Amino acid sequence: MRPRLIAFIASLAFFIAVGATAQKAPPQRLEPLLEPPPPPPEIANDPELEPQITITRRQTETIEEYRVNGRLTMVKVTPKTGRPYYLVADGADGAFIRRDSLDSGLRVPMWLLFSF
């Protein structure tokens, strides 16, 4: 026999054996989750933790500045024509990095391997 055919038959036998031995777990008794406790009062109503947003409209663009505790953390620039871009603070040195979106680029694989 050909090596590929032997490998295919072996893998097929493996998957059939795994499928035959798989057992369904009995349903668990689920209980509702408790409500989370409210945040401490000194944090719940602290306006310093909320970002202050300053919007500046110009003829060619709209600029939104986001500040937390008076420190500029992000700038969103929306041109009249084109896509918006962001200037995000990079660490404590005050430098800004341009990003075309706030998407971090992390992609979690969501492949379907088995379906029964």
N, C-alpha and C positions, 0 to 999 in steps of 0.2 A: 504494500500500500504506500501511497505517497505520504510524506511527513505532514503535510498540511491537513490531509484528510484524517490522519490519526489524531492530530492536535484538535481538530474540530470535533471529532467524536468524543474525545476525552473531556473537552470543555462542556459539551452538551450533556454528557453523563454527570458531570460535576453539578451543573445547574439543576438538572432534574433531581439529583439526590438532595441538594440544598433545599429545593422547593418542597420536596416530599417530607423532609424533616422539620420544616418550619411549622411552628404551632402558633395558633392565635392565643394571645394572652387574654385571660378573663378580664372583662371590663372592670375598671377600678371605680371605686366609689369616690366621686368628685365632690368636693365641698366648696362652697363659694368663698372667695377671698375676702378677707377683712378690709374695710376701708383704711387707706393709709392715714396716718395722723397728719393733722394740719401742720404747716411749717411754723417755726417759732415766730412769735409776733414781731420780733426785731428784724426778721428777714422778710416776712410776708409783705409788709408795707414800706419797704425801704426803696425810696425813689432813686437812690444812687445805683442800685443794681439794674435798673431799667435803662436801656440805651436811649440817649437823646438824639433825635434825628433832625438835621437841618437840611431843608430842601431849597436849592437855589436854581431858579429857572433862567436860562439864557436863550438867545435866539437859536443857537445851534445845538444845545444840549441841556439836560437836566442833571444836576449833581446832588446826590444825597450823601450827607456826612453822618456817620454813626459814631457817637462818643459814649464811652462808659467811664464814669468818674471823671469826666472832663478830658479824658485821653482819647484821641482820634484812633479808632480801631479799624474802620473800613470806609471806603468811599465807593459809591456806585455811580457810574457815569452812563447816562442813557442819551446817546446822540439822536437827533431828529431822524436821520437816516442811518440805518445800521443796527447792529446788535449791541445791547448794553455790555459793559465790562466792569470789573471790580478791581479796586486797589486794596489789598488786604495787608495789614500790618504784620511784619515778620519779626517776631521777638521783641526784645526790649531796646534794640538799637534804633528804632524809629524808621527803618527802611520799609518800603512798600513793594509788594509783588503784584504784578498785573495778572489777573485771571479772567478768562472769558466766561466762566461760570463758577458757582460756588461748589460744584460737584468735585469731590475729592479724587475721583477716578478709580476708587476701589470697586472692583466688580467681584462679587461672590459667585462662584460657579453654582449653577442651579440645574445640573444635568439630571435627567431621569435615568437611573441605572436599572431599576427593576420595577415592574408593575405587576401586581397579582390581582 
